[in-house]
Amino acid sequence: MWKWLLLVFTAFCAASCGNPVLRTHAPTNVSAPAPPRAMPLYRIDPSSSEVRVLVYRAGVMAALGHNHVIVNRSIDGWVALADAIPAGSFFLRLPVAGFTVDDDVARAEEGADFAAPVADDAKLGTRRNMLSAAVLDGAHFPYVEFRSLAIEAHGAPAGAAAAGAAAAGAAAAGAAAGPDEWTAIAAVVVAGHETRVVMPFKLDRRNGRLTASGSANLRQSDLGLTPFSIGLGALQVRDELRVRFCVVAVVP
């Protein structure tokens, strides 16, 4: 089996040992985009940030597999943000080498669906396969990257920039008081494949520190990956992944 990761993406994401996929080795992971100069800049604090991907087994033989928790705490990047939150932007970069597979503490935090123990050699094998050319192809694509396309008021239709702008004044007035709900539309690049994702999040903004936290369901197939499946689907990994994140940024 191949166990899949991430993010994003991530994220982006994980599975176990899948069919090889031909990748183009174009240098998609190049230098990070420069943040806008006209806006206050925050840098991601990797010591306080985490992206977590939950991967679930499926099929009539699912008992032969495991659910998996994939975690990355090596996040780099920036957030540019002033009072008008919809005018902000961000860039996040997750090194694929920074993903850990089935950390015991992380599995315990996720409850009964992840209670079954996973042997250390199985964890190592899963991670090795995850970074292989058939999945994340870490040798040619060392990062998963997220680049903001828009930030909108939570609940507004994707692309409704006017609705986000209308909410900006109220958000700015309460920005220091506690979390506000927003939606990020972002481009995510995973193993050379770019797609658009929608990620609801809560933003807590105070004392020179931003904390964005949220979760979303993403599909491996949308991210350019092939979900593991054998025996005509008797043993498989769900296409859908659960991604949770808490990203902290501070004034440099």
C-alpha positions as CSV (number, residue, x, y, z in Angstrom):
1,M,0.0,0.0,0.0
2,W,1.1,3.5,-0.5
3,K,0.0,6.0,2.2
4,W,-0.6,9.4,1.0
5,L,0.0,12.8,2.5
6,L,-1.1,16.6,2.5
7,L,-0.9,20.2,2.8
8,V,-1.5,21.3,0.6
9,F,-2.1,21.9,-0.8
10,T,-1.1,19.7,1.8
11,A,-1.7,19.6,1.6
12,F,-1.3,20.3,0.7
13,C,-1.6,14.7,1.8
14,A,-1.1,10.1,2.2
15,A,-1.9,6.6,1.1
16,S,0.3,3.5,0.8
17,C,2.0,2.0,-2.3
18,G,0.3,3.1,-5.5
19,N,0.6,2.8,-9.2
20,P,3.5,4.8,-10.7
21,V,2.4,8.0,-12.3
22,L,4.4,9.8,-15.0
23,R,5.4,13.3,-13.8
24,T,6.9,16.2,-15.7
25,H,10.0,17.3,-14.0
26,A,9.5,21.0,-14.7
27,P,10.8,23.2,-11.9
28,T,7.5,24.2,-10.4
29,N,9.0,24.7,-6.9
30,V,11.0,27.8,-7.6
31,S,11.7,30.9,-5.6
32,A,8.8,32.0,-3.4
33,P,6.8,35.0,-4.7
34,A,7.8,38.3,-3.1
35,P,5.2,39.7,-0.6
36,P,3.6,43.1,-1.5
37,R,5.6,46.0,-0.1
38,A,2.6,48.3,0.7
39,M,1.2,46.0,3.5
40,P,2.4,44.9,6.9
41,L,4.3,41.7,6.7
42,Y,4.1,38.6,9.0
43,R,6.4,35.6,8.8
44,I,5.2,32.1,9.5
45,D,6.3,30.7,12.8
46,P,7.0,27.0,12.2
47,S,7.4,26.3,15.9
48,S,3.7,27.1,16.4
49,S,2.3,26.0,13.1
50,E,1.0,22.6,11.8
51,V,-0.8,21.1,8.9
52,R,-2.4,17.7,9.6
53,V,-3.9,15.3,7.0
54,L,-6.2,12.5,8.0
55,V,-6.4,9.5,5.5
56,Y,-9.0,6.8,5.8
57,R,-9.1,3.2,4.6
58,A,-12.1,1.9,2.7
59,G,-13.5,-1.2,0.9
60,V,-14.7,-4.6,2.1
61,M,-11.1,-5.5,3.1
62,A,-10.5,-2.2,4.9
63,A,-9.6,-4.1,8.1
64,L,-6.3,-5.1,6.5
65,G,-5.2,-1.4,6.2
66,H,-4.9,1.5,8.6
67,N,-6.1,5.1,8.8
68,H,-3.2,7.5,8.9
69,V,-2.2,10.8,10.4
70,I,0.3,12.8,8.3
71,V,1.7,16.0,10.0
72,N,4.0,18.8,8.8
73,R,5.5,21.3,11.3
74,S,8.2,22.7,9.0
75,I,6.0,25.4,7.4
76,D,7.7,28.5,5.8
77,G,6.2,31.5,4.2
78,W,4.6,34.9,4.8
79,V,1.3,36.7,5.3
80,A,0.7,40.3,4.1
81,L,-2.2,41.8,5.9
82,A,-3.6,45.2,6.8
83,D,-7.0,46.2,8.3
84,A,-8.9,45.2,5.1
85,I,-8.5,41.4,5.4
86,P,-9.8,40.6,1.8
87,A,-6.9,42.7,0.5
88,G,-4.4,40.5,2.2
89,S,-2.3,37.7,0.6
90,F,-0.2,34.8,1.7
91,F,2.3,32.2,0.6
92,L,3.0,28.9,2.4
93,R,5.6,26.3,1.6
94,L,5.7,22.8,3.2
95,P,8.9,20.7,2.5
96,V,7.8,17.2,1.7
97,A,10.7,15.9,3.7
98,G,9.1,17.5,6.8
99,F,6.1,15.2,6.7
100,T,5.9,12.7,9.5
101,V,3.7,9.6,9.4
102,D,1.6,8.2,12.2
103,D,3.2,10.0,15.1
104,D,1.9,8.2,18.3
105,V,0.8,11.4,20.0
106,A,-0.9,12.7,16.8
107,R,-2.8,9.4,16.4
108,A,-3.9,9.5,20.0
109,E,-5.2,13.0,19.6
110,E,-7.4,11.8,16.7
111,G,-9.4,9.3,18.7
112,A,-10.9,5.9,18.0
113,D,-10.5,5.9,14.2
114,F,-6.7,6.0,14.7
115,A,-6.4,3.8,17.9
116,A,-4.9,0.8,16.1
117,P,-1.1,0.7,16.6
118,V,1.2,1.1,13.6
119,A,4.6,-0.6,13.7
120,D,7.7,1.6,13.3
121,D,8.8,-0.2,10.1
122,A,5.4,0.3,8.6
123,K,5.6,4.0,9.4
124,L,9.0,4.2,7.7
125,G,7.8,2.3,4.7
126,T,4.7,4.5,4.3
127,R,6.8,7.6,4.4
128,R,9.3,6.3,1.9
129,N,6.5,5.4,-0.5
130,M,4.9,8.7,0.0
131,L,8.0,10.6,-1.1
132,S,8.6,8.3,-4.0
133,A,8.3,9.2,-7.7
134,A,4.9,7.5,-7.8
135,V,3.3,9.9,-5.2
136,L,4.9,13.2,-4.1
137,D,8.1,12.7,-6.1
138,G,10.1,14.5,-3.5
139,A,13.4,14.3,-5.5
140,H,11.9,16.6,-8.2
141,F,9.2,18.5,-6.2
142,P,10.6,19.2,-2.7
143,Y,7.7,21.4,-1.6
144,V,3.9,21.6,-1.4
145,E,3.0,25.2,-2.0
146,F,-0.1,27.3,-1.3
147,R,-0.5,30.7,-2.9
148,S,-3.5,32.9,-2.1
149,L,-5.9,33.9,-4.9
150,A,-8.5,35.6,-2.7
151,I,-9.7,36.0,0.9
152,E,-13.5,36.4,1.3
153,A,-16.0,36.7,4.1
154,H,-17.0,33.2,5.3
155,G,-20.2,32.0,3.6
156,A,-19.9,34.2,0.6
157,P,-19.8,32.4,-2.8
158,A,-16.3,31.7,-4.1
159,G,-15.3,34.7,-6.1
160,A,-17.6,37.1,-4.3
161,A,-15.0,39.8,-3.7
162,A,-17.6,42.4,-3.2
163,A,-19.1,40.5,-0.2
164,G,-15.6,40.2,1.3
165,A,-14.9,43.9,0.9
166,A,-18.2,44.8,2.5
167,A,-17.2,42.8,5.6
168,A,-13.8,44.3,5.8
169,G,-14.7,47.3,7.9
170,A,-16.5,45.3,10.6
171,A,-13.6,42.8,10.6
172,A,-11.0,45.6,11.0
173,A,-13.0,47.1,13.8
174,G,-12.9,43.8,15.8
175,A,-9.6,42.5,14.5
176,A,-7.9,42.7,17.9
177,A,-10.8,41.2,19.8
178,G,-10.8,37.6,18.7
179,P,-11.3,35.2,15.8
180,D,-13.2,36.2,12.6
181,E,-14.4,33.7,10.0
182,W,-13.1,33.9,6.5
183,T,-12.5,31.7,3.4
184,A,-9.2,31.5,1.5
185,I,-9.2,30.6,-2.1
186,A,-5.7,29.3,-3.0
187,A,-3.7,27.7,-5.7
188,V,-1.9,24.6,-4.3
189,V,0.9,22.8,-6.1
190,V,1.5,19.1,-5.3
191,A,4.1,17.1,-7.3
192,G,3.9,19.5,-10.2
193,H,0.1,19.6,-10.4
194,E,-1.6,22.9,-9.6
195,T,-5.2,23.1,-8.6
196,R,-7.6,25.6,-6.8
197,V,-8.8,24.9,-3.3
198,V,-11.3,26.6,-0.9
199,M,-10.3,26.6,2.8
200,P,-12.6,28.1,5.5
201,F,-10.6,29.5,8.5
202,K,-10.8,31.5,11.6
203,L,-8.4,34.4,12.1
204,D,-7.3,35.5,15.5
205,R,-5.3,38.7,15.3
206,R,-3.7,40.3,18.3
207,N,-0.4,41.6,19.7
208,G,1.4,41.4,16.4
209,R,0.5,37.7,16.0
210,L,-1.9,36.1,13.5
211,T,-3.4,32.6,14.0
212,A,-5.4,31.1,11.2
213,S,-7.0,27.7,11.9
214,G,-9.5,25.6,10.0
215,S,-10.2,22.4,8.2
216,A,-11.5,21.2,4.8
217,N,-12.0,18.0,2.8
218,L,-9.9,17.7,-0.3
219,R,-9.7,14.9,-2.9
220,Q,-6.5,13.2,-3.9
221,S,-7.7,13.0,-7.5
222,D,-8.2,16.8,-7.6
223,L,-4.6,17.2,-6.4
224,G,-3.3,15.1,-9.3
225,L,-2.8,11.9,-7.2
226,T,-4.2,8.4,-7.7
227,P,-5.9,6.9,-4.6
228,F,-4.6,3.4,-3.8
229,S,-7.0,0.6,-4.7
230,I,-6.5,-3.2,-5.2
231,G,-8.8,-6.2,-5.7
232,L,-11.4,-4.3,-7.7
233,G,-11.7,-1.8,-4.8
234,A,-11.9,-4.5,-2.0
235,L,-9.0,-2.6,-0.3
236,Q,-8.6,1.1,-1.0
237,V,-7.9,4.5,0.4
238,R,-10.7,7.0,0.2
239,D,-10.2,9.7,-2.3
240,E,-11.3,12.3,0.2
241,L,-8.8,13.6,2.7
242,R,-9.5,15.6,5.9
243,V,-7.0,18.5,6.2
244,R,-6.7,20.5,9.4
245,F,-4.3,23.4,9.9
246,C,-3.2,26.0,12.5
247,V,-0.8,28.5,11.0
248,V,0.8,31.2,13.1
249,A,2.5,34.3,11.7
250,V,4.4,37.0,13.6
251,V,5.9,40.4,12.9
252,P,9.5,39.7,11.9
